[in-house]
């Protein structure tokens, strides 16, 4: 028996209600190692001169980080 698909769009929060992180601040590896759980998931980025880890725990609450990485604009989304 076929079921009917429900295409209803439900708005949970209004558009732009979740603020992006526009000027991220990063901790040293040593500080992050003390504060983060070993099993914490991150989005990692490795370049020629820089390395970054974006915590998905923080991204759950903000969804977007607007950053500058090795001189290039970057949007990290979750």
N, C-alpha and C positions, 0 to 999 in steps of 0.2 A: 504494500500500500504506500503510495507516494505521500510525502508530507509537504505542506505549503511552506515556502521560505519566507521568513519575516525580515524585510528590508528596512525596518524602522530604525532611524538614527536617534539615539538617546544622547543628549548633551549632559555630561556629568558636571563639568565646570565650563564657564564661558571661555571663549577664545582669549588667549594671552593671559589667562588667570595664573598660570604657573610661570614664575619669573625665571628667566635664564640666568646663568652665572656669567657675567660679562667681564669680570676682572679677577680670574681665579688666583688664589694664593696657594702655593705649594710648600709642603714641609720637606725637611731633609729626609733622606732614606732612614737614618737612625731614629728620628722622631716618628715617622710613619710606622716603622717596625715595632715601636713600643705601643702605638695607639691602635693599629689595625689588627684584626684577627687574621690568623694564618690562612683561613679559608675564604677571606673576603675577595670578591671578584672585582677586577679592575679592567679598564680598557687601557692597554699599554700602547705607547707610541715611542719609537726609537728612531732618531735621526742621526745625522753625522756629528752634531754638536750637542744635542739635547735629548733627554729622555723624560717622559712624563707618564704618570699613572693617574687615571681618572676613576675615582671610586664609584662603582655602580650604586652603592648605598646612597651617596649624595645625588647621583643622577636620577634615582627613583623619585627624589623630591623636587628636582629642577628640570630634568629631561634634556637640557641643552647647556653646553658650555661653549661660549665664544672666546677663543683664545688666539694667541699669536705664537706660532711654533717655528723656530728658525727663521723668523722674519716674515712668515707667510700666515695670513688669516686662516683660522681653522674653526670649524663647528663640530663639536663632539655631541652626538645625539644618542638617546637611549629610549 
